[in-house]
Amino acid sequence: MQKDQYRIQTTSYYSSIFTLSSTLKCSYQVLFGFAYSYEGADMPLACLTDFEAHARERLSKSSWDYIEGGADEGITRDDNVAAFKNTSMCKTGQESQEHQSPRIRLRPRYLRDVSEVDLRTTIQGEEISAPICIAPTGFHCLAWPDGEMSTARAAQAAGTCYITSSYASCSLEDIVTTAPRGLRWFQLYVHPERQLNKQLIQRVEALGFRALVITVDVPILGNRRQDIRNQLNLMMNLMQASIHSTKERNSIPHLQMSPISTSLCWNDLSWFQSMTRLPIILKGILTKEDAELAVKHNVHGIIVSNHGGRQLDGVAASIDALTEVVAAVKGKIEVYLDGGVRTGNDVLKALALGAKCVFLGRPILWGLAYKGEHGVKEVLNILKNELHISMALTGKDPLVIYTLVIRSAKVMFAEVKGHTLRTKEEL
Ligand SMILES: Cc1cc2nc3c(=O)[nH]c(=O)nc-3n(C[C@H](O)[C@H](O)[C@H](O)COP(=O)(O)O)c2cc1C
């Protein structure tokens, strides 16, 4: 098949799914047959993985698969979580240290006054209550009836930043109306038709979004096997529901579910910069080469991300890619991270390795599936409390021993404080 033919087929395949799904808005629960009641949740949920287990029970198979799914074999998706815990290891016949992921261990300092731990920080000049924010994820109505509106209220209450997805299931206007004081960034999947991007960016700016997050790791959609396997049911359900939801269909802004440009290049960034005063953040950067180009093209920030392992399988875990990107930008722009963050310790490690804040993807959807707005608040609170404990127990500064297991099984230590990475010789 010709490359272009393939591209068109792929795009139209997915865009037809998304166009159909755009007709649904909040009638998703009819389609996916999940329960929203949380009467069964008599034991308090104590950590983010409790929310995950709960969501798995509550959501229908197709919703669960869509949310949890990674690309291809799911290696990067799993590695994102494992790399924080030092359990990630490629086995190539015999177990080899050459393939071990870098170990990250905390290095506590004691007899320091930790009676006050201040988690506040700033991103792009705006204060947030903790360095824990909400990554863009599509279709929140899959997890809770009023979807993104619940998410936005929870983010506002938590004093944190919520990046609204191009594939939000609620309208941008509804999201803003329900949480007018929240700090919001908008995630853009660049549309092939430039003028439509322009209209959307103007709308986003007028609605008070404070940054434009351009996702760069989706020139085409990754291969998600579970979604393909579930496709028949999904499409049938979507079509059935669309028959009953004319009103909702009309209220969905067209561009929110639109196709994604396959031809976006570095040089196109100046066009976006010429039309908006919003800071531009690139989401999905994983290498020093691209990080240097991002700085050269005057973007304001980078989110180190592999899309939760949903795009190119086999790339580095986000936390493993972070150091390379932080070193490349040399403090010129802010660097953030998403992917696999599940505990306060994970947040601390990301901060210590140079991230200004982290963003959560799936855990927010687990929170939504639990109790909507309140579930998301709980997820954010639990992580914030864990981070507080981690910081107090390490002596407040994000001090981390970053133990890099290198080829010869030699161990190299580097202490990381704030944005400065010092090797053993300098310690
Ligand atoms: C269900 C789902 C939908 C997503 N939708 C988007 C999206 O619309 N735009 C985007 O840039 N990233 C999207 N992502 C990627 C997330 O922004 C983020 O990179 C990833 O979820 C972080 O990993 P985590 O889920 O382990 O926290 C999505 C991820 C998931 C799980």
The ligand as an SDF file (V2000), in Angstrom:
LIG
                    3D

 31 33  0  0  0  0  0  0  0  0999 V2000
   -7.3390    7.4910   28.0510 C   0  0  0  0  0  0  0  0  0  0  0  0
   -6.2440    8.4340   27.6550 C   0  0  0  0  0  0  0  0  0  0  0  0
   -6.5260    9.4590   26.7680 C   0  0  0  0  0  0  0  0  0  0  0  0
   -5.5200   10.3690   26.4110 C   0  0  0  0  0  0  0  0  0  0  0  0
   -5.8320   11.4130   25.5910 N   0  0  0  0  0  0  0  0  0  0  0  0
   -4.8650   12.3200   25.2970 C   0  0  0  0  0  0  0  0  0  0  0  0
   -5.1920   13.4680   24.5260 C   0  0  0  0  0  0  0  0  0  0  0  0
   -6.3290   13.6820   24.1330 O   0  0  0  0  0  0  0  0  0  0  0  0
   -4.1900   14.3270   24.2370 N   0  0  0  0  0  0  0  0  0  0  0  0
   -2.8900   14.1390   24.6720 C   0  0  0  0  0  0  0  0  0  0  0  0
   -2.0180   14.9490   24.3690 O   0  0  0  0  0  0  0  0  0  0  0  0
   -2.5810   13.0720   25.4320 N   0  0  0  0  0  0  0  0  0  0  0  0
   -3.5240   12.1660   25.7700 C   0  0  0  0  0  0  0  0  0  0  0  0
   -3.2090   11.1070   26.5590 N   0  0  0  0  0  0  0  0  0  0  0  0
   -1.8460   11.0050   27.1340 C   0  0  0  0  0  0  0  0  0  0  0  0
   -1.7860   11.7200   28.4910 C   0  0  0  0  0  0  0  0  0  0  0  0
   -1.8510   13.1160   28.3190 O   0  0  0  0  0  0  0  0  0  0  0  0
   -0.4960   11.4180   29.2570 C   0  0  0  0  0  0  0  0  0  0  0  0
    0.5980   11.6510   28.4050 O   0  0  0  0  0  0  0  0  0  0  0  0
   -0.4190   10.0070   29.8190 C   0  0  0  0  0  0  0  0  0  0  0  0
   -1.6860    9.5170   30.1620 O   0  0  0  0  0  0  0  0  0  0  0  0
    0.4780   10.0070   31.0490 C   0  0  0  0  0  0  0  0  0  0  0  0
    0.6510    8.7180   31.5320 O   0  0  0  0  0  0  0  0  0  0  0  0
   -0.1570    8.1220   32.7820 P   0  0  0  0  0  0  0  0  0  0  0  0
   -1.5000    7.7530   32.2680 O   0  0  0  0  0  0  0  0  0  0  0  0
    0.6750    6.9560   33.1740 O   0  0  0  0  0  0  0  0  0  0  0  0
   -0.2130    9.1820   33.8670 O   0  0  0  0  0  0  0  0  0  0  0  0
   -4.1980   10.1960   26.9260 C   0  0  0  0  0  0  0  0  0  0  0  0
   -3.9330    9.1480   27.8050 C   0  0  0  0  0  0  0  0  0  0  0  0
   -4.9380    8.2850   28.1780 C   0  0  0  0  0  0  0  0  0  0  0  0
   -4.6140    7.1890   29.1630 C   0  0  0  0  0  0  0  0  0  0  0  0
  1  2  1  0
  2  3  1  0
  2 30  2  0
  3  4  2  0
  4  5  1  0
  4 28  1  0
  5  6  2  0
  6  7  1  0
  6 13  1  0
  7  8  2  0
  7  9  1  0
  9 10  1  0
 10 11  2  0
 10 12  1  0
 12 13  2  0
 13 14  1  0
 14 15  1  0
 14 28  1  0
 15 16  1  0
 16 17  1  0
 16 18  1  0
 18 19  1  0
 18 20  1  0
 20 21  1  0
 20 22  1  0
 22 23  1  0
 23 24  1  0
 24 25  2  0
 24 26  1  0
 24 27  1  0
 28 29  2  0
 29 30  1  0
 30 31  1  0
M  END
$$$$
